[in-house]
Amino acid sequence: MRLARHRAGLTPEQRRRQALSRGLLAGLAALAVVVAGIVFVFGGGGSLCTTREPVLVGVAAAVDVAPAAMEAADRFNETRTSTGGRCILVQVTEQPPATVLRTLIGDRAGVLRQRPDGWIADSSAWIRLARKQGASALPAGQSTVATSPLVFATRQSLAERFAVGGTEMNWRMVFPSTVRGRLRPNADEPDVVRVPDPSLAGAGIATVAAARDVVGTGAAADRALTAFVRWAQAGSAPDYRSMLAAVDDRAFWRRPVVIVPEQSVREHNRDPSADPVVALHPREGTINLDYPYVVTATDPEVAAASTAFADWLRGDEAQELVRRAGFRSGDGTLGPISPGPQIPAEAPRARPSISPAEIDAALQAWSRLAPPTNILVLADTSRHMAGDLGLALSAAKIGLQLFPDSTHMGMWEFADTLGGRAKGYRERVRLGPINEPESGQVVRRGSLDALTSTLKIHPGLDSSLHDAILSGFREVSTGFREEMNNTLLVITAGLDDGRGLTRGRLLERLRKEWDPDKPVQIVVIAFGSGVDRAGLSEITTATNGSLHVAQEPSEIIEVFLAALARRLCHPTCKPT
């Protein structure tokens, strides 16, 4: 009885519409009962459990394991296993873990039309997260269907180039090169290591844990982790298929590496290529993804049927199926069957230091750091920034790469009388989506990138710092985005020449207008020897923001990351 497969739609919307369609499954099951009755009448096919309506079990499986789970369900259905005298019929659908999680915890948006009766996620972290967020009817136990270690994957030609250059894959490569002490990668290492989106894929969750494990704890570690999150967001992909397809796309990155489960490399290489993708092991050891099956049914009889399928998946026949699909066995002792020459024959060494609790903590850190940013940048182009602005903007040009396409961003420059004597600032890029044009054809990211090369000092103009801060604060407050972190970033020499608002008047207005329900954070990065630390600290503290004084303009990236890292301690951060 081939009732296990359900991949009729190719798009996510089509899959959502058809996912776990009880009507369809019931219709197929009714047909199966009719066929079973014919077989019974004419004496073929062996004994039947019953001609009564079967117990229908809908199982949601992560994208990479779904094909193997579908084949396993086909085989299981043919066994005519029963519960309470009724046949069990299993249907597997391909569903992203995040969608299943939202369904189980009772969200209303982005959920399945029907709650599944069983769930095969691509990491136990999803199951723990579901329980923590209040998912009902999840039993304490779960069984592991398959495992697959994380690997660094790239084209074979690039792997050979890295080997000649003496470059070993390692977890520090997930950080931007600035964290590793240089502005850009050298020619013998990847120019990007792309990470699956941790909000969508188990491999992304595990990579966050590995990154946090590598950097340790403390202020410097928080800055490095923040850099990783911003970098990973900017280059993440929704699934392993698209990540591996991007390895072959040579339009932008020249030396790309992606972090994916070993099995996905084997799957990708089923299509012949003159330069196939190869799997490389990180030198510090890797993390093994597990694919747990958890019973999610609320009806006792359906739960019993779902449990029966889970038990069958641990047996020899099912385990051979998952190994033939490129996975390792559920207990990790047996490797994939015929994985191909691009998969290392030896099993990778595991990182023993990363516990489930540490993985969960890393995921929590990501959830704090990853929400998109609504940010207006104020660039000081007054006479006080002479000698500093050019280098600061060069660093900002690199820092711009850390912002994903979900960012909203704008830029103003400020100096006395710019934009009119009463304003003291000039809008260069209006606040809005970074991947959309403000006008014309050039998207904001392109306009902002151009400004990092063309913005100039006005040597004859004083600073209007206080007026610009208040106007910028009001601009971000007016355009407040509840789903984002709302920030006013001020790059300045830290001086105001007293032609407008006094600091006392500015503080009075900020304290009156700052709304704790719609918080806008002011972050100041100040340069030069004349910085008024005490005065600027008062301004940033009024909005639970932060002040960072850069001794060298190239420090702008580090201090900005330190400002973003405050999300890890918010709202209990100590004043800077």
Secondary structure as GFF3:
##gff-version 3
##sequence-region A 1 576
A	DSSP	alpha_helix	12	18	.	.	.	ID=ss1
A	DSSP	alpha_helix	22	42	.	.	.	ID=ss2
A	DSSP	beta_strand	55	61	.	.	.	ID=ss3
A	DSSP	alpha_helix	66	78	.	.	.	ID=ss4
A	DSSP	beta_strand	82	83	.	.	.	ID=ss5
A	DSSP	beta_strand	86	94	.	.	.	ID=ss6
A	DSSP	alpha_helix	97	105	.	.	.	ID=ss7
A	DSSP	beta_strand	118	120	.	.	.	ID=ss8
A	DSSP	alpha_helix	124	132	.	.	.	ID=ss9
A	DSSP	beta_strand	143	155	.	.	.	ID=ss10
A	DSSP	alpha_helix	156	164	.	.	.	ID=ss11
A	DSSP	three_ten_helix	171	174	.	.	.	ID=ss12
A	DSSP	beta_strand	192	194	.	.	.	ID=ss13
A	DSSP	alpha_helix	202	215	.	.	.	ID=ss14
A	DSSP	alpha_helix	219	235	.	.	.	ID=ss15
A	DSSP	alpha_helix	240	247	.	.	.	ID=ss16
A	DSSP	beta_strand	256	261	.	.	.	ID=ss17
A	DSSP	alpha_helix	262	268	.	.	.	ID=ss18
A	DSSP	beta_strand	277	280	.	.	.	ID=ss19
A	DSSP	beta_strand	288	295	.	.	.	ID=ss20
A	DSSP	alpha_helix	300	313	.	.	.	ID=ss21
A	DSSP	alpha_helix	316	324	.	.	.	ID=ss22
A	DSSP	beta_strand	328	329	.	.	.	ID=ss23
A	DSSP	alpha_helix	356	369	.	.	.	ID=ss24
A	DSSP	beta_strand	373	380	.	.	.	ID=ss25
A	DSSP	three_ten_helix	383	385	.	.	.	ID=ss26
A	DSSP	alpha_helix	389	399	.	.	.	ID=ss27
A	DSSP	three_ten_helix	400	402	.	.	.	ID=ss28
A	DSSP	beta_strand	408	414	.	.	.	ID=ss29
A	DSSP	beta_strand	425	433	.	.	.	ID=ss30
A	DSSP	alpha_helix	444	454	.	.	.	ID=ss31
A	DSSP	alpha_helix	465	478	.	.	.	ID=ss32
A	DSSP	beta_strand	485	492	.	.	.	ID=ss33
A	DSSP	alpha_helix	503	513	.	.	.	ID=ss34
A	DSSP	beta_strand	521	527	.	.	.	ID=ss35
A	DSSP	alpha_helix	533	541	.	.	.	ID=ss36
A	DSSP	beta_strand	546	550	.	.	.	ID=ss37
A	DSSP	three_ten_helix	553	555	.	.	.	ID=ss38
A	DSSP	alpha_helix	556	565	.	.	.	ID=ss39
A	DSSP	three_ten_helix	566	568	.	.	.	ID=ss40
###
